[in-house]
Amino acid sequence: MKLAILDDYLGVALGLADWSAVARRCEIVVFDRPLASEDEAVAALADVDIVCTLRERMPFPRSLIARLPKLKYIAVTGMRYDTVDTAAAAERGIPVSNSEVSRGGGGVSELAWGLVLAAARHIAHEDAVMRRGGWQTRVGFTLRGKTLGILGLGRIGSRMAAYAQAFEMKVLAWSPHLTPERASASGAGCAGLDELLRGSDVVTVHLPLAEGTRGLIGARELALMKPEALLVNTSRAAIVDQQALLDALRERRIGGAGLDVYEAEPLPADHPLRGLDNTVLTPHIGYFTRDMLRVYYEDAVEAILAFLDGAPVRVVNAEALARR
């Protein structure tokens, strides 16, 4: 058997978990670069039996799965598996397993709060000015007494609400099915989407990407925000209309943005976001901590060994496989 560990850009995968039991049964190949096209992925993975992904860095659509005849198993690191066509995998008899979410967490909300602070106080910009020999160039704003608007009050959104309360902020929350009781349990007020956008000094996105949330924040919604308000997105880029966001930032119709997710990843070197001075940009590192990666890769080792033993665990397409 041949196992490919994908998208390990920093070469940390093999050091964060004990792969020795897998190595005795599989040839392990680690890719430290993105496989940027489907043709490149097919050429690189043609003789691979098992792939271990790193979150959503590399999609596995039906077209790619169909071109990998030796593929027998996909181990997804992370809970979500949106970028893997699990139905197409099931049609080929390929189980897809994910990570055990209860063992990890915290990294995304901490990074999101870091973006809130960095954008509110222009930390990245002022750091760059200092390194060039300069001094103060901008004035930020205090979070205490301001309003944080949270789109999506799940695990991550609820942590954001707790952080905001520690900073003595008012908290508003919205999601398609949020109830006042659920919001109150997290210390937030339940608001309509337009009300939240109008009333918040910082809006932070923590919704899953679905048909109902794709493009949720467009030009109309951005126009509702205060001229000095900040938008933070560590969830999915497609929840915010990217052209509308670029226009709002270029024209200074909102105060700025802190972003960790992009429609194209890695973000192209010439992408216009890189040229804006009212953004804080991080390279999709919300989940990327040693603690979280250790959980992911330990779960991947467990899942791969279980598959090799003929009893795969946490199989997300088990029902579709059973119907074959």
N, C-alpha and C positions, 0 to 999 in steps of 0.2 A: 504494500500500500504506500501511496505517496500523499503527503499532507502539505498543503500550502497555507502558510500564515500570511495574510494579506495586509498591506498598508501599514507596516510597522516602520514608519518613517524614522523613528529615533532608535530603533534597534533594542527595544526594551522587553519585547514579548517573552523571550526565552529566559530572561533573568527574573521575571516577576512571578513565575509559577514553576513547579517541578515537572518538566516534560519528559523525564527520564523513562517512565513507563511507556509513554507514547513512542519515544525514540527507539525503544527496543522492538517495536512492532511496525513502525512506519519510517520512511525516509522523510525528513522534515526539510522543507524549503521555505525560507523567509524572504518576503518581498519588502524592500525598504523604500519602494517608490510606488506611486500610483500607476495602475494599468489604465492608461488614459482613454483608450478606445476599446470597443468590443473586439476588433481584430487583434489588438495587442493582447487582450485578456485570453482570447482563444489560443493564440500562439504560446503564451506563457503557461497556460493551465491544461493544455491538451492531454497530458499524461497524468493528471492529478486525480486522485480518488476522493479526497476530503479537502474542503476549504474551511478555514477559520477566518471569518471577517473581523474587521474592527469597526464596530457600530455601522453607520450608514456610509462609510467612506466609498465603498464600491458597490454599486447596484448589481443585482442578479435578476435581470428581466427574463422573460420567457425565451427571447431570442438567443441570449447568451447560454442559458441552460441547455437549449436544444443543440448547441454547437460544442458541448462538452460531454461526449459519449461515455467517458470513463467516470464521470462524477457520480459519487454514491452517497455523499453526506455533506451537509452544510451546518457548521457550528457558528451561530451568530453571537458575538459578544454584545451584551446589552439586552434589555428587555424587548425593545421594539424591533420589528423585522419588516418594516414597511417597504424597504428597497429590495426585498427578495420576493419573487413571484412564487409563493408557497404552493399555489395550485399547480403551476407548471412543474414544480419539483415533485409534487405528489404524483402527477401523471407519469413521471419517469421512475417512481418508486424511491425517490430521494427524501429521506427525513430531514427536517430542518429543526434545530434545537436552539433555544435562547438561553440567557443567563437568569439566575435567580435574583430578582430585583430586591428582595427583602434584605440581602446581604450587603447592599451598597447604598449609595446616595449621598447627597449633600454637596457634591462638587459643583453642580450646575447652579444651584441657588447662591453659593458663595461667589462664584465667578460673576453671576448676574449682579450681585450687590457690589462687587468690585467695579463693574462697569457703571453702575449708578453713581458711585463716589467719584470715579475717574472723570465722568462726563460733567457732573455737577461742579467739580472743582478744577477742571481742565488739567488734570494731573499729567497725562501723557504729553500734552502740548508744552506745559511749563517745564517738564523734565527736559524735553528737547531743546527749549530755549536756554536753560541753564547749561546744558552741555556745549552749546555754541558760544558760551560766554555772556549770555544775556541775563536779564532779570525779569521782574514781573511784567506781564503783558496783558493779562485778562483778569476779570473779576468773576468769581463763581457765586453760587448761592448755598445757603444753609439748608439742610434737609429738615431740621427740627421745625415743626409747625407746618410743613408742607404736606401735600397729599400724594400718596402713591396709588396709582391705579393698576390693578393686577388683572390681566386677562387670562383666566384659567386658574382656579383655586384648588388644584390637586396637591400632590406631595410637594412639588417645588414651589408652587404658588403660595401654599400655606407657610412654608419656611420664609418666603419673602415677606409675608405679612408679619411674622414674628420679628424679623430683622427691622422692619419699618417701625414697629411699636417700640423696639429698643432705642430707635433714633427719635422717638416722640413724634412720629408722623401720623397723620390720619390715613386710613386705608379704605379704598373702595375696591370692589371686586365685581367682575362680570364673567360669566360663561353661559353657554346656551341653556343649561339646565340648573343653574345655581339657584338655591333657595335662600331666603333671608336667614333661616335657621342655620344652614350650613355656613354661610358667610359669617354670621355672628360667632359661631364656634371657633373661627380662626381670627376673631378680632377685627373683622372687616364689615363694612357696610355693603349691602347688595344694591348695585346700581345698574341702570340701563347702559348699554354701550355708549350711546351719545353723551349721556350724563357723565359717565366716567371720563370720556375723552375731554369734555369741556372743563371738568373740575380738577383734573390731575396735573401736578407739576412734573411727575415722572410716570410714564406708562411702561409697564414691563410685560412681555408676552410669554405665557407659559401654557399654551394650548397645543394639543396634538394637531397635526395636519390632517384634515379630512375635507370632504367636499364642502361642508358648511363653513370651514375656516379658511380655505384657500382664498387669498385676496381679500380677506376680511377687512384689513386696514388699507384703504385706497385713498385716492385724492380727496374724496368727500370727508372721510374720517380724519385724515391728517389736517384738513382745514378747520376741524372743530377744536383742535388742540391749541393751547395757549402759545403765543409766539415764542416764549422762552422755555417751553416744556421740552422734556427729553423723552425719547423713545428707546427702550432697551429690548433687544430680541436675542434670546439664547435658545429659542425653541426651534422654529423652522422658518427659513427665509420666505417661503412662498405664502405665509400667512399675511405678509405685508407686501403690497404691490411695489416692486423694486423701482420701477420708473417713477412712480408717484413719490416715493421716499427720496429718490435722488433729486427730483424737482424741488421738493419742499426744503431739502437741506441746502441746495444751491441757492435758492431764493430766500433763505433765512426765514422761512415761514414757521419753522419750529427751531428750538434752541440747539438741538443736536441729537445725536444718536450714539448708542453703544451697541455694537453688533458682534456676534460670535458665529452667526450662520449666514450662508450665502447660497444663491441659486446655483452657482458654479463653484465647486471646491476641488482643489485649491483655487482660491480667488485669482483670476488672471492678473498678471503683472501690470497690465495697462487698464485695469478696471477703473472707471471714474470714481468709485468710492475711495480709492487710495489717494486721490488728489484733493479731497475735501478736508478742510481744517476744523470742521465742527463734528467730527466723528472720532470715536475710540473703537478701534478694530482689533479683534483677537481671532486667531485662526482655528475656530471651532474646537476650543479647549475646555468647554464647560465640564465635560465628563473626564477630561484627560488629566487625571492625577494618578500617582503611583498606587494610592489606596484603591481607587476605583478600577484601574487596570488590573491590579492583582486579583480582585474579585472576578473580573471578566475572564481572565486567562485561567484561573483555577477552575472556574465553572466549565470553560472550554475543554480543559484536560479531562475533567470528570465526564463530560458528555462524549468526547471522542473515545475514551476507553470503554464507556458503556456501549457505544455503537459497535466498536470492534468486538465486544463480547456478545453482540446480537440482541441487546436490550437497551436501545436508545432511550434517553431521559429527556424530559421537558420538550417533547416533540410538538411543535405548534401546528403542524399540518397532519396530525394523527388521524382525524376523522376523514380527511380526503384520501389519505393512504389506505384506510380501511375500506373505502368504497371502490377501490381499484378492482 
